[in-house]
Amino acid sequence: MTDSFEVGFPDGQYIAHGVDLKAALELADAFHKNLDPQPIIDGIADPEVRAVAQRISNSLTNHPARGQRNLPDCVNWGYVKERVRRYNQKPSDDLLYRIGTHVDALTPEDQDLIRCQQQGYLNPEQRFRVLNWIACHSLEIEGDLALLIFGREQLSEWLGRSRKSYPNFEFYLAFEFQPKQESGWDSGINFTMHWIPQTGAPQPSSECDFAWSLYWESGDMFWADWMPGGNQFDFCLDCYPNQESFATPNSFCEGGDRYTTLTDEEAGLMSVAQVLGHFAAVLA
């Protein structure tokens, strides 16, 4: 350990040397908040582990990142870029976890959930936050973002439910990085979730807000505790359990009308069925 040690989340250093999770997270929090770590160290029962925790904390005393979160000049960019490169070769939650803890995209609470309740896996919202950080720092992410965020199993389940509820509509769920000048809000990964009517589908009623065409929203808005199921997909199916629930009675879409004719932007997207058929299995 030296004062030139590149700090992301130092809890990994503590854990690697035998400090338990709770104490490691508390010590990392003390480092970032410039608090005295001594009471935490003194509370470690094992004398050997306590001595190691003391040495690590001493080595970080004058580190320039102490007392602040991970600003860009405190990130080990070589470390991050190498793990992004590996992730593009073979996506894994382990690599996202390493990146996310290094750059503070994952909080101590996230880490506790991942380790203690999620068997080491990230949930989709956690994956989104790490991928969004990567994209916002001009690092390339290869592959379909929706597939990387949700995994094949989740997208396949949603596609099945979509086809059962809306058999005459094609399901689209796309995530894409967009700069501020394109979206109108802060640069980041945005999403669109919509269902394109097929010929013969019931016409969506203008009195309903069912998403039958492309509409971009900030990616973090896909999740919210107040929504049934905690996400936009479950919320939509809760509001509109079948296609009759948003349809205009006795009105049907025809080929070439405004419902079935795609815009250039819509035509550039792949449906969920196309994504699942095109990409190799990742993050099932």
C-alpha atoms as an extended CHARMM CRD file, in Angstrom:
* protein
*
       284  EXT
         1         1  MET       CA              0.0000000000        0.0000000000        0.0000000000  PROA      1               0.0000000000
         2         2  THR       CA              1.3390000000        3.4070000000       -0.9490000000  PROA      2               0.0000000000
         3         3  ASP       CA              0.0110000000        6.9430000000       -1.0390000000  PROA      3               0.0000000000
         4         4  SER       CA             -0.1230000000        6.6890000000       -4.8510000000  PROA      4               0.0000000000
         5         5  PHE       CA             -2.7680000000        3.9550000000       -4.6380000000  PROA      5               0.0000000000
         6         6  GLU       CA             -5.5810000000        4.7040000000       -7.1130000000  PROA      6               0.0000000000
         7         7  VAL       CA             -8.8080000000        4.8530000000       -5.1590000000  PROA      7               0.0000000000
         8         8  GLY       CA            -12.2390000000        3.9740000000       -6.4440000000  PROA      8               0.0000000000
         9         9  PHE       CA            -14.0750000000        2.4070000000       -3.5610000000  PROA      9               0.0000000000
        10        10  PRO       CA            -11.3940000000        1.3800000000       -1.0230000000  PROA      10              0.0000000000
        11        11  ASP       CA            -13.7670000000       -1.1520000000        0.5540000000  PROA      11              0.0000000000
        12        12  GLY       CA            -12.3900000000       -3.7040000000       -1.9250000000  PROA      12              0.0000000000
        13        13  GLN       CA             -8.9220000000       -3.2510000000       -0.4480000000  PROA      13              0.0000000000
        14        14  TYR       CA            -10.2340000000       -3.8450000000        3.0610000000  PROA      14              0.0000000000
        15        15  ILE       CA            -12.3100000000       -6.8710000000        2.0700000000  PROA      15              0.0000000000
        16        16  ALA       CA             -9.4030000000       -8.4140000000        0.1680000000  PROA      16              0.0000000000
        17        17  HSD       CA             -7.4360000000       -8.4140000000        3.4120000000  PROA      17              0.0000000000
        18        18  GLY       CA            -10.1030000000      -10.0300000000        5.5700000000  PROA      18              0.0000000000
        19        19  VAL       CA            -12.1440000000       -7.0740000000        6.8230000000  PROA      19              0.0000000000
        20        20  ASP       CA            -15.8360000000       -7.9910000000        6.9800000000  PROA      20              0.0000000000
        21        21  LEU       CA            -18.3070000000       -6.3200000000        4.6210000000  PROA      21              0.0000000000
        22        22  LYS       CA            -19.9770000000       -4.0560000000        7.1870000000  PROA      22              0.0000000000
        23        23  ALA       CA            -16.6920000000       -2.6570000000        8.5000000000  PROA      23              0.0000000000
        24        24  ALA       CA            -15.2490000000       -2.3160000000        4.9750000000  PROA      24              0.0000000000
        25        25  LEU       CA            -18.2280000000       -0.2490000000        3.8090000000  PROA      25              0.0000000000
        26        26  GLU       CA            -18.0210000000        1.9290000000        6.9260000000  PROA      26              0.0000000000
        27        27  LEU       CA            -14.2980000000        2.5010000000        6.3900000000  PROA      27              0.0000000000
        28        28  ALA       CA            -14.8510000000        3.3810000000        2.7200000000  PROA      28              0.0000000000
        29        29  ASP       CA            -17.5930000000        5.8100000000        3.7180000000  PROA      29              0.0000000000
        30        30  ALA       CA            -15.2950000000        7.3820000000        6.3150000000  PROA      30              0.0000000000
        31        31  PHE       CA            -12.6060000000        7.7960000000        3.6630000000  PROA      31              0.0000000000
        32        32  HSD       CA            -14.9250000000        9.5800000000        1.2570000000  PROA      32              0.0000000000
        33        33  LYS       CA            -16.4380000000       11.7690000000        3.9830000000  PROA      33              0.0000000000
        34        34  ASN       CA            -13.0580000000       12.5160000000        5.6110000000  PROA      34              0.0000000000
        35        35  LEU       CA            -14.1730000000       11.0390000000        8.9250000000  PROA      35              0.0000000000
        36        36  ASP       CA            -11.9660000000        9.4590000000       11.5620000000  PROA      36              0.0000000000
        37        37  PRO       CA            -11.7690000000        5.7020000000       10.7970000000  PROA      37              0.0000000000
        38        38  GLN       CA            -10.2290000000        4.8230000000       14.1750000000  PROA      38              0.0000000000
        39        39  PRO       CA            -13.4700000000        3.9220000000       16.0060000000  PROA      39              0.0000000000
        40        40  ILE       CA            -14.3480000000        1.5290000000       13.1870000000  PROA      40              0.0000000000
        41        41  ILE       CA            -10.8720000000       -0.0140000000       13.1950000000  PROA      41              0.0000000000
        42        42  ASP       CA            -10.9160000000       -0.3950000000       16.9900000000  PROA      42              0.0000000000
        43        43  GLY       CA            -14.1910000000       -2.2990000000       16.6770000000  PROA      43              0.0000000000
        44        44  ILE       CA            -12.6180000000       -5.0790000000       14.5740000000  PROA      44              0.0000000000
        45        45  ALA       CA            -12.2550000000       -8.0900000000       16.8810000000  PROA      45              0.0000000000
        46        46  ASP       CA             -9.5070000000      -10.0130000000       15.0880000000  PROA      46              0.0000000000
        47        47  PRO       CA             -6.1530000000       -8.3660000000       15.9620000000  PROA      47              0.0000000000
        48        48  GLU       CA             -4.4810000000       -9.3710000000       12.6830000000  PROA      48              0.0000000000
        49        49  VAL       CA             -7.3380000000       -8.0360000000       10.5650000000  PROA      49              0.0000000000
        50        50  ARG       CA             -7.4560000000       -4.9140000000       12.7340000000  PROA      50              0.0000000000
        51        51  ALA       CA             -3.7320000000       -4.3430000000       12.1220000000  PROA      51              0.0000000000
        52        52  VAL       CA             -4.2020000000       -4.7020000000        8.3540000000  PROA      52              0.0000000000
        53        53  ALA       CA             -7.1670000000       -2.2710000000        8.3940000000  PROA      53              0.0000000000
        54        54  GLN       CA             -4.9890000000        0.1700000000       10.3190000000  PROA      54              0.0000000000
        55        55  ARG       CA             -2.2030000000       -0.0430000000        7.7260000000  PROA      55              0.0000000000
        56        56  ILE       CA             -4.6190000000        0.4770000000        4.8250000000  PROA      56              0.0000000000
        57        57  SER       CA             -6.2390000000        3.4490000000        6.5390000000  PROA      57              0.0000000000
        58        58  ASN       CA             -2.8560000000        4.9630000000        7.3780000000  PROA      58              0.0000000000
        59        59  SER       CA             -1.7560000000        4.6470000000        3.7470000000  PROA      59              0.0000000000
        60        60  LEU       CA             -4.8710000000        6.5520000000        2.6490000000  PROA      60              0.0000000000
        61        61  THR       CA             -4.5970000000        9.3620000000        5.1800000000  PROA      61              0.0000000000
        62        62  ASN       CA             -3.1340000000       11.9090000000        2.7830000000  PROA      62              0.0000000000
        63        63  HSD       CA             -4.5880000000       10.5680000000       -0.4330000000  PROA      63              0.0000000000
        64        64  PRO       CA             -5.9560000000       13.4080000000       -2.6520000000  PROA      64              0.0000000000
        65        65  ALA       CA             -9.2960000000       11.6040000000       -3.0680000000  PROA      65              0.0000000000
        66        66  ARG       CA             -9.9380000000       11.5860000000        0.6700000000  PROA      66              0.0000000000
        67        67  GLY       CA            -13.0090000000       13.6240000000        1.6030000000  PROA      67              0.0000000000
        68        68  GLN       CA            -14.5620000000       13.5790000000       -1.8550000000  PROA      68              0.0000000000
        69        69  ARG       CA            -16.4430000000       11.2120000000       -4.0980000000  PROA      69              0.0000000000
        70        70  ASN       CA            -14.7990000000        9.9530000000       -7.2640000000  PROA      70              0.0000000000
        71        71  LEU       CA            -14.2570000000       13.0300000000       -9.4030000000  PROA      71              0.0000000000
        72        72  PRO       CA            -12.8130000000       12.3820000000      -12.8970000000  PROA      72              0.0000000000
        73        73  ASP       CA             -9.2570000000       13.1440000000      -11.7480000000  PROA      73              0.0000000000
        74        74  CYS       CA             -9.5920000000       10.4960000000       -9.0180000000  PROA      74              0.0000000000
        75        75  VAL       CA            -10.6360000000        7.6880000000      -11.3800000000  PROA      75              0.0000000000
        76        76  ASN       CA             -8.0660000000        5.1780000000      -12.5690000000  PROA      76              0.0000000000
        77        77  TRP       CA             -8.9230000000        5.4520000000      -16.2540000000  PROA      77              0.0000000000
        78        78  GLY       CA             -6.6130000000        2.6380000000      -17.2680000000  PROA      78              0.0000000000
        79        79  TYR       CA             -8.4310000000        0.3250000000      -14.8630000000  PROA      79              0.0000000000
        80        80  VAL       CA            -11.8550000000        1.4150000000      -16.1340000000  PROA      80              0.0000000000
        81        81  LYS       CA            -10.9910000000        1.2400000000      -19.8440000000  PROA      81              0.0000000000
        82        82  GLU       CA             -9.5140000000       -2.2380000000      -19.4820000000  PROA      82              0.0000000000
        83        83  ARG       CA            -12.6600000000       -3.5210000000      -17.7760000000  PROA      83              0.0000000000
        84        84  VAL       CA            -14.8810000000       -1.8900000000      -20.3880000000  PROA      84              0.0000000000
        85        85  ARG       CA            -12.7760000000       -3.6290000000      -23.0490000000  PROA      85              0.0000000000
        86        86  ARG       CA            -13.2610000000       -6.9710000000      -21.2850000000  PROA      86              0.0000000000
        87        87  TYR       CA            -16.9640000000       -6.2730000000      -20.8630000000  PROA      87              0.0000000000
        88        88  ASN       CA            -17.3510000000       -5.6630000000      -24.5930000000  PROA      88              0.0000000000
        89        89  GLN       CA            -15.6630000000       -8.9980000000      -25.2360000000  PROA      89              0.0000000000
        90        90  LYS       CA            -17.7510000000      -10.9270000000      -22.6920000000  PROA      90              0.0000000000
        91        91  PRO       CA            -20.3950000000       -8.9980000000      -20.6990000000  PROA      91              0.0000000000
        92        92  SER       CA            -20.6620000000       -9.8990000000      -17.0260000000  PROA      92              0.0000000000
        93        93  ASP       CA            -22.0910000000       -8.4440000000      -13.8470000000  PROA      93              0.0000000000
        94        94  ASP       CA            -18.7150000000       -8.9740000000      -12.1930000000  PROA      94              0.0000000000
        95        95  LEU       CA            -17.0670000000       -6.4630000000      -14.5400000000  PROA      95              0.0000000000
        96        96  LEU       CA            -19.9100000000       -3.9640000000      -14.1410000000  PROA      96              0.0000000000
        97        97  TYR       CA            -19.6020000000       -4.3430000000      -10.3790000000  PROA      97              0.0000000000
        98        98  ARG       CA            -15.8620000000       -3.6240000000      -10.4880000000  PROA      98              0.0000000000
        99        99  ILE       CA            -16.4040000000       -0.5460000000      -12.6510000000  PROA      99              0.0000000000
       100       100  GLY       CA            -19.4210000000        0.6450000000      -10.6660000000  PROA      100             0.0000000000
       101       101  THR       CA            -17.7160000000        0.4230000000       -7.2910000000  PROA      101             0.0000000000
       102       102  HSD       CA            -14.6090000000        2.1460000000       -8.6090000000  PROA      102             0.0000000000
       103       103  VAL       CA            -16.4580000000        5.1600000000      -10.0040000000  PROA      103             0.0000000000
       104       104  ASP       CA            -19.2580000000        5.3610000000       -7.3990000000  PROA      104             0.0000000000
       105       105  ALA       CA            -22.0010000000        4.4240000000       -9.8680000000  PROA      105             0.0000000000
       106       106  LEU       CA            -22.9060000000        1.7860000000       -7.2610000000  PROA      106             0.0000000000
       107       107  THR       CA            -23.4830000000        2.9910000000       -3.7110000000  PROA      107             0.0000000000
       108       108  PRO       CA            -22.5510000000        1.0950000000       -0.5420000000  PROA      108             0.0000000000
       109       109  GLU       CA            -26.2340000000        0.1670000000       -0.2720000000  PROA      109             0.0000000000
       110       110  ASP       CA            -26.1110000000       -1.2980000000       -3.7890000000  PROA      110             0.0000000000
       111       111  GLN       CA            -23.0470000000       -3.3150000000       -2.8770000000  PROA      111             0.0000000000
       112       112  ASP       CA            -24.7210000000       -4.6860000000        0.2130000000  PROA      112             0.0000000000
       113       113  LEU       CA            -27.7570000000       -5.7760000000       -1.8230000000  PROA      113             0.0000000000
       114       114  ILE       CA            -25.6200000000       -7.3320000000       -4.5570000000  PROA      114             0.0000000000
       115       115  ARG       CA            -23.5070000000       -9.3330000000       -2.1370000000  PROA      115             0.0000000000
       116       116  CYS       CA            -26.0750000000      -10.2650000000        0.4760000000  PROA      116             0.0000000000
       117       117  GLN       CA            -29.4030000000      -10.5110000000       -1.3570000000  PROA      117             0.0000000000
       118       118  GLN       CA            -28.7260000000      -10.7440000000       -5.1070000000  PROA      118             0.0000000000
       119       119  GLN       CA            -26.1380000000      -13.5610000000       -5.0660000000  PROA      119             0.0000000000
       120       120  GLY       CA            -23.5420000000      -11.3170000000       -6.6840000000  PROA      120             0.0000000000
       121       121  TYR       CA            -25.7380000000      -10.2090000000       -9.5920000000  PROA      121             0.0000000000
       122       122  LEU       CA            -26.7170000000       -6.6300000000      -10.4200000000  PROA      122             0.0000000000
       123       123  ASN       CA            -30.3680000000       -5.8290000000      -10.9600000000  PROA      123             0.0000000000
       124       124  PRO       CA            -31.3550000000       -4.0310000000      -14.2100000000  PROA      124             0.0000000000
       125       125  GLU       CA            -31.4410000000       -0.5640000000      -12.6480000000  PROA      125             0.0000000000
       126       126  GLN       CA            -27.9430000000       -1.0640000000      -11.2040000000  PROA      126             0.0000000000
       127       127  ARG       CA            -26.6670000000       -2.2360000000      -14.5910000000  PROA      127             0.0000000000
       128       128  PHE       CA            -28.2340000000        0.8080000000      -16.1970000000  PROA      128             0.0000000000
       129       129  ARG       CA            -26.4740000000        3.1920000000      -13.8020000000  PROA      129             0.0000000000
       130       130  VAL       CA            -23.0470000000        1.6750000000      -14.4900000000  PROA      130             0.0000000000
       131       131  LEU       CA            -23.5910000000        1.5470000000      -18.2500000000  PROA      131             0.0000000000
       132       132  ASN       CA            -24.8950000000        5.1090000000      -18.2010000000  PROA      132             0.0000000000
       133       133  TRP       CA            -21.7440000000        6.2750000000      -16.3980000000  PROA      133             0.0000000000
       134       134  ILE       CA            -19.6130000000        4.4980000000      -19.0050000000  PROA      134             0.0000000000
       135       135  ALA       CA            -21.5410000000        6.0210000000      -21.9070000000  PROA      135             0.0000000000
       136       136  CYS       CA            -21.5020000000        9.5110000000      -20.3780000000  PROA      136             0.0000000000
       137       137  HSD       CA            -17.7070000000        9.3490000000      -20.2250000000  PROA      137             0.0000000000
       138       138  SER       CA            -17.3800000000        8.6600000000      -23.9510000000  PROA      138             0.0000000000
       139       139  LEU       CA            -16.4680000000        4.9900000000      -23.6020000000  PROA      139             0.0000000000
       140       140  GLU       CA            -17.9670000000        2.6980000000      -26.2160000000  PROA      140             0.0000000000
       141       141  ILE       CA            -20.4030000000       -0.0420000000      -25.1950000000  PROA      141             0.0000000000
       142       142  GLU       CA            -20.8940000000       -2.7970000000      -27.7570000000  PROA      142             0.0000000000
       143       143  GLY       CA            -24.1240000000       -4.7430000000      -28.1200000000  PROA      143             0.0000000000
       144       144  ASP       CA            -27.7900000000       -3.9400000000      -27.5470000000  PROA      144             0.0000000000
       145       145  LEU       CA            -28.2320000000       -1.8940000000      -24.3830000000  PROA      145             0.0000000000
       146       146  ALA       CA            -31.6880000000       -3.2730000000      -23.5260000000  PROA      146             0.0000000000
       147       147  LEU       CA            -30.3040000000       -6.8130000000      -23.7180000000  PROA      147             0.0000000000
       148       148  LEU       CA            -27.2970000000       -5.8700000000      -21.5880000000  PROA      148             0.0000000000
       149       149  ILE       CA            -29.4980000000       -4.1680000000      -18.9870000000  PROA      149             0.0000000000
       150       150  PHE       CA            -32.2850000000       -6.7300000000      -18.6660000000  PROA      150             0.0000000000
       151       151  GLY       CA            -30.8120000000       -9.9580000000      -19.9670000000  PROA      151             0.0000000000
       152       152  ARG       CA            -32.3100000000      -12.4920000000      -22.3630000000  PROA      152             0.0000000000
       153       153  GLU       CA            -34.5850000000      -14.1610000000      -19.8100000000  PROA      153             0.0000000000
       154       154  GLN       CA            -36.3230000000      -10.9340000000      -18.7770000000  PROA      154             0.0000000000
       155       155  LEU       CA            -36.7700000000       -9.6600000000      -22.3330000000  PROA      155             0.0000000000
       156       156  SER       CA            -38.1080000000      -13.0450000000      -23.4310000000  PROA      156             0.0000000000
       157       157  GLU       CA            -40.6280000000      -13.0430000000      -20.5950000000  PROA      157             0.0000000000
       158       158  TRP       CA            -41.7870000000       -9.5130000000      -21.4400000000  PROA      158             0.0000000000
       159       159  LEU       CA            -42.0650000000      -10.3970000000      -25.1200000000  PROA      159             0.0000000000
       160       160  GLY       CA            -44.2700000000      -13.3790000000      -24.2680000000  PROA      160             0.0000000000
       161       161  ARG       CA            -46.5330000000      -11.2830000000      -22.0630000000  PROA      161             0.0000000000
       162       162  SER       CA            -46.6510000000       -8.5520000000      -24.6890000000  PROA      162             0.0000000000
       163       163  ARG       CA            -47.7210000000      -10.9660000000      -27.4130000000  PROA      163             0.0000000000
       164       164  LYS       CA            -50.4160000000      -12.4010000000      -25.1680000000  PROA      164             0.0000000000
       165       165  SER       CA            -51.8150000000       -8.9820000000      -24.1980000000  PROA      165             0.0000000000
       166       166  TYR       CA            -51.2520000000       -7.1270000000      -27.4800000000  PROA      166             0.0000000000
       167       167  PRO       CA            -51.1660000000       -9.8010000000      -30.2240000000  PROA      167             0.0000000000
       168       168  ASN       CA            -51.5020000000       -7.2770000000      -33.0730000000  PROA      168             0.0000000000
       169       169  PHE       CA            -48.7360000000       -4.9560000000      -31.8870000000  PROA      169             0.0000000000
       170       170  GLU       CA            -44.9500000000       -5.3290000000      -32.2280000000  PROA      170             0.0000000000
       171       171  PHE       CA            -43.0470000000       -4.7080000000      -28.9600000000  PROA      171             0.0000000000
       172       172  TYR       CA            -40.0830000000       -2.3080000000      -28.9820000000  PROA      172             0.0000000000
       173       173  LEU       CA            -37.7990000000       -1.5330000000      -26.0380000000  PROA      173             0.0000000000
       174       174  ALA       CA            -34.6300000000        0.3530000000      -26.9280000000  PROA      174             0.0000000000
       175       175  PHE       CA            -32.0030000000        2.1270000000      -24.8420000000  PROA      175             0.0000000000
       176       176  GLU       CA            -29.6290000000        4.5560000000      -26.5430000000  PROA      176             0.0000000000
       177       177  PHE       CA            -27.0880000000        7.1700000000      -25.5080000000  PROA      177             0.0000000000
       178       178  GLN       CA            -28.1470000000       10.6370000000      -26.6450000000  PROA      178             0.0000000000
       179       179  PRO       CA            -26.2860000000       13.9250000000      -26.1250000000  PROA      179             0.0000000000
       180       180  LYS       CA            -28.1040000000       16.8860000000      -24.5960000000  PROA      180             0.0000000000
       181       181  GLN       CA            -28.4480000000       18.6890000000      -27.9190000000  PROA      181             0.0000000000
       182       182  GLU       CA            -30.3680000000       15.7020000000      -29.2710000000  PROA      182             0.0000000000
       183       183  SER       CA            -32.6010000000       14.8670000000      -26.3010000000  PROA      183             0.0000000000
       184       184  GLY       CA            -33.1700000000       18.3030000000      -24.7680000000  PROA      184             0.0000000000
       185       185  TRP       CA            -32.0810000000       17.1450000000      -21.3000000000  PROA      185             0.0000000000
       186       186  ASP       CA            -28.8220000000       15.9820000000      -19.7510000000  PROA      186             0.0000000000
       187       187  SER       CA            -26.7090000000       13.6670000000      -21.8900000000  PROA      187             0.0000000000
       188       188  GLY       CA            -27.2000000000       10.0230000000      -21.0220000000  PROA      188             0.0000000000
       189       189  ILE       CA            -28.8420000000        6.7560000000      -21.9660000000  PROA      189             0.0000000000
       190       190  ASN       CA            -32.5050000000        7.2500000000      -22.8640000000  PROA      190             0.0000000000
       191       191  PHE       CA            -35.2020000000        4.7070000000      -23.6440000000  PROA      191             0.0000000000
       192       192  THR       CA            -38.2800000000        4.2350000000      -25.7420000000  PROA      192             0.0000000000
       193       193  MET       CA            -40.8630000000        1.5430000000      -25.0460000000  PROA      193             0.0000000000
       194       194  HSD       CA            -43.6520000000        1.3310000000      -27.5630000000  PROA      194             0.0000000000
       195       195  TRP       CA            -45.8060000000       -1.0730000000      -29.5380000000  PROA      195             0.0000000000
       196       196  ILE       CA            -46.1260000000       -0.5820000000      -33.3150000000  PROA      196             0.0000000000
       197       197  PRO       CA            -49.6090000000       -1.5240000000      -34.6360000000  PROA      197             0.0000000000
       198       198  GLN       CA            -49.6690000000       -4.1540000000      -37.3620000000  PROA      198             0.0000000000
       199       199  THR       CA            -52.1310000000       -4.1980000000      -40.2300000000  PROA      199             0.0000000000
       200       200  GLY       CA            -55.5330000000       -5.1780000000      -38.8240000000  PROA      200             0.0000000000
       201       201  ALA       CA            -54.7120000000       -4.0800000000      -35.2770000000  PROA      201             0.0000000000
       202       202  PRO       CA            -57.3610000000       -2.0300000000      -33.4590000000  PROA      202             0.0000000000
       203       203  GLN       CA            -56.6590000000        1.6770000000      -33.7170000000  PROA      203             0.0000000000
       204       204  PRO       CA            -55.3070000000        3.1270000000      -30.4290000000  PROA      204             0.0000000000
       205       205  SER       CA            -57.7450000000        5.6060000000      -28.9430000000  PROA      205             0.0000000000
       206       206  SER       CA            -56.6500000000        9.2420000000      -28.7990000000  PROA      206             0.0000000000
       207       207  GLU       CA            -58.1420000000        9.3600000000      -25.3040000000  PROA      207             0.0000000000
       208       208  CYS       CA            -55.5600000000        6.8570000000      -24.0220000000  PROA      208             0.0000000000
       209       209  ASP       CA            -51.8410000000        7.4280000000      -23.5740000000  PROA      209             0.0000000000
       210       210  PHE       CA            -50.8430000000        3.9830000000      -24.8110000000  PROA      210             0.0000000000
       211       211  ALA       CA            -47.3960000000        4.2170000000      -26.4470000000  PROA      211             0.0000000000
       212       212  TRP       CA            -47.9490000000        3.1020000000      -30.0530000000  PROA      212             0.0000000000
       213       213  SER       CA            -45.1030000000        5.1700000000      -31.5020000000  PROA      213             0.0000000000
       214       214  LEU       CA            -41.5260000000        6.0520000000      -30.6010000000  PROA      214             0.0000000000
       215       215  TYR       CA            -41.0690000000        8.4440000000      -27.6870000000  PROA      215             0.0000000000
       216       216  TRP       CA            -37.7470000000        8.9550000000      -25.8930000000  PROA      216             0.0000000000
       217       217  GLU       CA            -37.5160000000        9.3980000000      -22.1200000000  PROA      217             0.0000000000
       218       218  SER       CA            -34.5900000000        9.6240000000      -19.7140000000  PROA      218             0.0000000000
       219       219  GLY       CA            -33.3750000000        6.1060000000      -18.9730000000  PROA      219             0.0000000000
       220       220  ASP       CA            -33.6610000000        6.4020000000      -15.2010000000  PROA      220             0.0000000000
       221       221  MET       CA            -37.3930000000        7.0340000000      -15.5870000000  PROA      221             0.0000000000
       222       222  PHE       CA            -37.9210000000        3.3880000000      -16.5400000000  PROA      222             0.0000000000
       223       223  TRP       CA            -37.9100000000        2.4980000000      -12.8410000000  PROA      223             0.0000000000
       224       224  ALA       CA            -39.9570000000        3.9550000000       -9.9750000000  PROA      224             0.0000000000
       225       225  ASP       CA            -41.1330000000        2.5080000000       -6.6690000000  PROA      225             0.0000000000
       226       226  TRP       CA            -44.6630000000        3.8320000000       -7.1620000000  PROA      226             0.0000000000
       227       227  MET       CA            -45.2080000000        1.8440000000      -10.3650000000  PROA      227             0.0000000000
       228       228  PRO       CA            -46.7640000000       -1.6310000000      -10.2330000000  PROA      228             0.0000000000
       229       229  GLY       CA            -43.7970000000       -3.9690000000      -10.5900000000  PROA      229             0.0000000000
       230       230  GLY       CA            -41.4510000000       -1.0050000000      -10.1800000000  PROA      230             0.0000000000
       231       231  ASN       CA            -40.9610000000       -0.4730000000      -13.9260000000  PROA      231             0.0000000000
       232       232  GLN       CA            -42.6160000000        0.9870000000      -17.0040000000  PROA      232             0.0000000000
       233       233  PHE       CA            -43.4210000000       -2.3650000000      -18.6310000000  PROA      233             0.0000000000
       234       234  ASP       CA            -45.4230000000       -3.7270000000      -15.7130000000  PROA      234             0.0000000000
       235       235  PHE       CA            -47.0110000000       -0.3100000000      -15.2320000000  PROA      235             0.0000000000
       236       236  CYS       CA            -48.2050000000       -0.2380000000      -18.8500000000  PROA      236             0.0000000000
       237       237  LEU       CA            -49.7030000000       -3.7350000000      -18.6810000000  PROA      237             0.0000000000
       238       238  ASP       CA            -51.3680000000       -2.8360000000      -15.4030000000  PROA      238             0.0000000000
       239       239  CYS       CA            -52.9970000000        0.2220000000      -17.0410000000  PROA      239             0.0000000000
       240       240  TYR       CA            -53.7990000000       -1.5730000000      -20.3070000000  PROA      240             0.0000000000
       241       241  PRO       CA            -54.1370000000       -5.3250000000      -19.6640000000  PROA      241             0.0000000000
       242       242  ASN       CA            -55.1410000000       -6.0700000000      -23.2740000000  PROA      242             0.0000000000
       243       243  GLN       CA            -55.3290000000       -4.2800000000      -26.5990000000  PROA      243             0.0000000000
       244       244  GLU       CA            -59.0740000000       -3.7930000000      -26.2730000000  PROA      244             0.0000000000
       245       245  SER       CA            -58.4810000000       -1.5980000000      -23.2320000000  PROA      245             0.0000000000
       246       246  PHE       CA            -56.9760000000        1.2090000000      -25.3450000000  PROA      246             0.0000000000
       247       247  ALA       CA            -58.6740000000        0.5450000000      -28.6880000000  PROA      247             0.0000000000
       248       248  THR       CA            -61.0840000000        2.7020000000      -30.6380000000  PROA      248             0.0000000000
       249       249  PRO       CA            -64.1940000000        0.5090000000      -31.1140000000  PROA      249             0.0000000000
       250       250  ASN       CA            -64.7110000000       -0.8270000000      -34.6520000000  PROA      250             0.0000000000
       251       251  SER       CA            -61.6510000000        0.9840000000      -36.0260000000  PROA      251             0.0000000000
       252       252  PHE       CA            -58.6690000000       -0.9250000000      -37.3940000000  PROA      252             0.0000000000
       253       253  CYS       CA            -55.2090000000       -0.0500000000      -38.7270000000  PROA      253             0.0000000000
       254       254  GLU       CA            -54.5530000000       -0.4120000000      -42.4480000000  PROA      254             0.0000000000
       255       255  GLY       CA            -51.2950000000       -0.8470000000      -44.2990000000  PROA      255             0.0000000000
       256       256  GLY       CA            -49.7550000000        2.5120000000      -45.1270000000  PROA      256             0.0000000000
       257       257  ASP       CA            -51.7640000000        4.5550000000      -42.6200000000  PROA      257             0.0000000000
       258       258  ARG       CA            -50.2130000000        6.7140000000      -39.9100000000  PROA      258             0.0000000000
       259       259  TYR       CA            -50.2930000000        3.8640000000      -37.4140000000  PROA      259             0.0000000000
       260       260  THR       CA            -48.4610000000        1.2520000000      -39.4750000000  PROA      260             0.0000000000
       261       261  THR       CA            -46.0630000000        3.5390000000      -41.3920000000  PROA      261             0.0000000000
       262       262  LEU       CA            -42.7410000000        3.8360000000      -39.5510000000  PROA      262             0.0000000000
       263       263  THR       CA            -40.7250000000        7.0180000000      -39.3440000000  PROA      263             0.0000000000
       264       264  ASP       CA            -37.0830000000        6.7870000000      -40.3900000000  PROA      264             0.0000000000
       265       265  GLU       CA            -36.0750000000        6.7260000000      -36.7200000000  PROA      265             0.0000000000
       266       266  GLU       CA            -38.5500000000        3.9720000000      -35.8940000000  PROA      266             0.0000000000
       267       267  ALA       CA            -37.3990000000        1.9540000000      -38.8780000000  PROA      267             0.0000000000
       268       268  GLY       CA            -33.8350000000        2.1310000000      -37.5410000000  PROA      268             0.0000000000
       269       269  LEU       CA            -34.7660000000        0.3150000000      -34.3280000000  PROA      269             0.0000000000
       270       270  MET       CA            -34.9840000000       -3.4340000000      -33.7970000000  PROA      270             0.0000000000
       271       271  SER       CA            -38.0210000000       -4.8900000000      -32.0860000000  PROA      271             0.0000000000
       272       272  VAL       CA            -37.4590000000       -6.9980000000      -28.9690000000  PROA      272             0.0000000000
       273       273  ALA       CA            -38.0900000000      -10.1380000000      -31.0270000000  PROA      273             0.0000000000
       274       274  GLN       CA            -35.4350000000       -9.0430000000      -33.5330000000  PROA      274             0.0000000000
       275       275  VAL       CA            -32.9540000000       -8.2490000000      -30.7520000000  PROA      275             0.0000000000
       276       276  LEU       CA            -33.4020000000      -11.6860000000      -29.1870000000  PROA      276             0.0000000000
       277       277  GLY       CA            -32.9640000000      -13.3390000000      -32.5620000000  PROA      277             0.0000000000
       278       278  HSD       CA            -29.9770000000      -11.2800000000      -33.6570000000  PROA      278             0.0000000000
       279       279  PHE       CA            -27.6790000000      -11.1380000000      -30.6430000000  PROA      279             0.0000000000
       280       280  ALA       CA            -25.8910000000      -14.0090000000      -28.9890000000  PROA      280             0.0000000000
       281       281  ALA       CA            -27.0920000000      -14.8520000000      -25.4590000000  PROA      281             0.0000000000
       282       282  VAL       CA            -25.7450000000      -12.4230000000      -22.8750000000  PROA      282             0.0000000000
       283       283  LEU       CA            -26.5870000000      -11.9180000000      -19.2050000000  PROA      283             0.0000000000
       284       284  ALA       CA            -29.4070000000      -14.4500000000      -19.1580000000  PROA      284             0.0000000000
